[in-house]
Amino acid sequence: MGSGIWSTDVYDAADRYRRSTGASAFAYSDSGARTVHSALDPKGVDKRESRDSDEHPDSVAIAVMFDVTGSMGSVPRVLQQKLPQLLGLLLRKGYVKGPQILFGAIGDATCDRVPLQVGQFESDNRLDEDLGRFVLEGGGGGQMTESYELAMYFMARHTSIDCYFKRGKRGYLFIIGDEQAYGRVKPGEVRDVIGDKLGEPIGLRAMVDEVRRMYDTYYILPAGSSYAGNTAILDFWKDLLGQNVIALDDLDAVCETIALTVGLGEDTIDLDEGLEDLRDVGSTATVSVGKALARIGGNRAPLATGSAPAMTGTTAVERL
């Protein structure tokens, strides 16, 4: 729901305790869990909400959905370690006044036991708790496709964010992965994973159009993944998202990349100012982030609310 205030001191205390006891930051997954945690189960969820409050009167929704199949399973561990830097840049550097962050994990609905996990929008240290509940399954189907479209469906139809519905200002959706989406949202998968009843499939382009009405949507392909730098993957996403595709040559720079992208989108910094901020906080990611964001602009004009797009004819991406 987005209440509370992030505390680096609280994070550091929890981190010291884990280190002293040998506990894992991902204890749920590392203990052998292979079913979705009840707090992250998307089935039957009406809405994940980002709401204004006295603490955060001008909330901004930021969703980070990461692929946890194969080599991408290390991404949430990097995010957990870099949380203080992400929140520090957003808050202390004034990129956004009221960030409310949701974490989600994406698998493959055709074969994985846990194909989708979705947390709450949070502003405080419950973000760390949510990350610790993810199952890092590491499966996937081995065919260069994962169920990113199912995650977009959830974000489009099962989130409600005040920045958009009250102020006409889109939130941010970051998808971190290294494969293509399937060509359509399938009714059977939606029923089994989320619980909705769809009368017919939704084409991928229609789904992308729908989620982009409410969220500025970015795809990040990081180094260290199975298909890092793969031109077919990059071209696939550029065809869907245009310039909002980020090839990142350092996985450890993912949090800084997200923070500066939000700062650019909020028009509170330009790229040079953001890179200087990274130097100020001692980040080693300046060069990687500068290269990755050279093509990302700060234009994010508000969009009017509209109905879901109509089904389109079959295209190449929809046949995947």
Secondary structure, DSSP 8 states (H G I E B T S, - for coil): ---S---HHHHHHHHHHHHHHT--TTHHHHTT--S--GGG--TT---EEE---SS-TTEEEEEEEEE-SGGGGGHHHHHHHHHHHHHHHHHHTTS-SEEEEEEEEE--TTT-S--EEE---BSSTHHHHHHHT--------SSSEE-HHHHHHHHHHSEEEHHHHTT---EEEEEE-SSEE-SEE-HHHHHHHT----SS-EEHHHHHHHHHHHEEEEEEEETTSTTTT-HHHHHHHHHHHTT-EEEES-GGGHHHHHHHHHHHHTTS--HHHHHHHHHHTT-S-HHHHHHHTTT--------------------TGGG-
